[in-house]
C-alpha cells in the first residue's frame, strides 16, 4: 500500500495525503513547491495545507512566503488516536440517551466476523449473573479476555470446550466435550453458542480461520434465550457425567445422533457416510 493510500481511511483527502507525504519526502517547503511536487493547483494546495494545519499534520514558520513542515508520523498517529478516542466517547455519550432497553423479541442476522465479535463481547460485558457458552478453541481464544472480565465482576461463567477441560486463566470453568475430536473434525466451521443471563443469546458458525460468517443469529427474545440457556446447561451436565453414565442417553446431544438436518449440515448420506463429490 502506498503511504498516501494509508492516510485516506484516517480522514485525509487525496490531496491532503499527497501534500503530507510530499513534505515527509522533501522536507520543509513552500506551498508553491508543494503544489509543483504533487501536481495540483497552487490555490488548492494552500487550502489543503491550511486544513492539514488544523488537523495537526503540518506546521509552518510564519514567514512570507510560509514554509511548511510535516509533523513526524508517530506524533501525527498519536494525535489522531487521541482525537478519535475523544470523538468516539462523545458519540457514545450522545447516543446513549437514544438507546432502547426494551427487548424486541426478534432474531437478527449478523453478516461479518466483526459484528459477531462486537455482539458477543457486548453480551459478555453486559452480563450480571450467568454466562454459558459452547465454542471451538479458536473462538474461545478470541473471547477469553471478555470472559475473564466477566468472572472478575462476579458473573458465573461456564462452557463446553474442545481441548483440555480445566480452569482457564480468566477464572471461568469449562467441561470438555465428550465428542470433541469427532466434532472438530466434521463440523463445517468454528462454532459459537452464547447465552447471557437467559436474556439474550448468540449462535454463530464461522469459517475455521474466523474470516467469514457462514451463519450467525442474535436475539434478545426472553423465551428463546431461556431455551438456549437451558440447552447449554443440559449440555454442560451431560458432558460432565462419568463415562459409564454417559452411555445411558447418547442421543441427548446432536453429536450422538444423525437426524436429516444434521446430516445435511455435515454433508452425510442417510447411513452416515460422506456424500461423494461429483
Residue pairs with C-beta under 8 A, 6 or more apart in sequence:
3 17
3 21
3 24
4 14
4 17
4 18
4 21
5 17
7 16
7 17
7 20
7 21
8 14
8 17
10 80
11 55
11 80
12 20
12 55
12 57
13 48
13 51
15 38
15 40
15 44
15 45
15 48
16 48
16 51
16 52
16 55
16 57
18 38
18 40
19 34
19 38
19 40
19 45
19 48
19 49
19 52
19 58
20 52
20 57
20 58
20 70
22 29
22 34
22 37
22 38
23 29
23 34
23 58
23 68
23 69
23 70
24 70
24 73
26 33
26 37
27 69
28 61
28 67
28 68
28 69
29 37
29 67
29 68
30 65
30 66
30 67
30 68
31 42
31 45
31 46
31 49
31 65
31 66
31 68
32 42
32 65
34 45
34 49
34 68
35 41
35 42
35 44
35 45
35 46
38 45
40 48
49 58
49 60
49 68
52 58
53 59
53 60
56 71
56 76
56 79
57 70
57 71
57 76
58 68
58 69
58 70
58 71
59 68
59 69
59 71
60 66
60 67
60 68
60 69
61 67
61 69
71 79
103 199
103 220
103 221
103 222
104 220
104 221
105 219
105 220
105 221
105 222
105 223
106 219
106 220
106 221
107 217
107 218
107 219
107 221
107 224
108 217
108 218
108 219
109 216
109 217
110 116
110 119
110 202
110 204
110 213
110 216
110 217
110 218
111 213
111 216
112 213
113 206
113 210
113 211
113 212
113 213
115 213
115 216
116 192
116 202
116 204
116 206
116 213
116 216
117 142
117 143
119 202
119 218
120 143
120 146
120 192
120 194
120 202
120 204
121 143
121 146
123 131
123 194
123 196
123 200
123 202
124 131
124 143
124 146
124 147
124 149
124 150
124 194
124 196
125 146
125 149
125 150
126 196
126 197
127 150
127 155
127 196
127 197
128 153
128 155
128 197
129 155
129 156
129 197
130 155
130 156
130 157
130 195
130 196
130 197
130 198
130 229
131 147
131 150
131 155
131 156
131 157
131 158
131 159
131 172
131 194
131 195
131 196
131 197
132 158
132 159
132 194
132 195
132 229
132 232
132 233
132 236
133 140
133 143
133 147
133 157
133 158
133 159
133 160
133 192
133 193
133 194
133 195
133 232
134 159
134 160
134 177
134 191
134 192
134 193
134 232
134 235
135 143
135 159
135 160
135 161
135 190
135 191
135 192
135 193
135 194
136 162
136 184
136 187
136 190
136 191
136 192
137 161
137 162
137 163
138 190
138 208
138 210
139 190
139 191
139 192
139 206
139 210
140 147
140 159
140 161
142 210
143 192
144 168
144 169
144 170
145 170
147 157
147 159
147 168
147 170
147 172
148 168
148 169
148 170
148 171
148 172
149 170
150 157
150 172
151 157
151 170
151 171
151 172
152 171
157 170
157 171
157 172
157 173
158 172
158 173
158 174
158 175
158 236
159 172
159 173
159 174
159 175
159 232
159 236
160 174
160 175
160 176
160 177
160 232
160 235
160 236
160 239
161 174
161 175
161 176
161 177
161 180
162 176
162 177
162 180
162 183
162 184
163 176
163 180
164 176
165 174
165 175
165 176
166 174
167 173
167 174
168 174
175 236
175 239
175 240
176 239
177 183
177 239
177 255
178 238
178 239
178 246
179 253
179 255
179 256
182 255
183 255
186 266
187 266
188 205
188 214
188 265
188 266
188 267
189 205
189 206
189 207
189 208
189 214
190 205
190 206
190 207
190 208
190 210
191 204
191 205
192 202
192 203
192 204
192 205
192 206
193 201
193 202
193 203
193 204
193 228
193 232
194 201
194 202
195 201
195 225
195 228
195 229
195 232
196 225
198 222
198 225
198 226
198 228
198 229
199 220
199 222
199 225
200 218
200 219
200 220
200 225
201 218
201 219
201 224
201 225
201 228
201 229
202 216
202 217
202 218
203 215
203 216
203 217
203 218
203 228
204 213
204 215
204 216
204 217
205 213
205 214
205 215
205 216
206 212
206 213
206 214
206 216
207 214
219 225
234 252
235 253
238 246
238 249
238 252
238 253
250 256
250 257
251 257
254 262
258 266
258 268
258 272
260 270
262 268
263 269
263 270
263 272
267 274
267 275
268 274
268 275
269 275
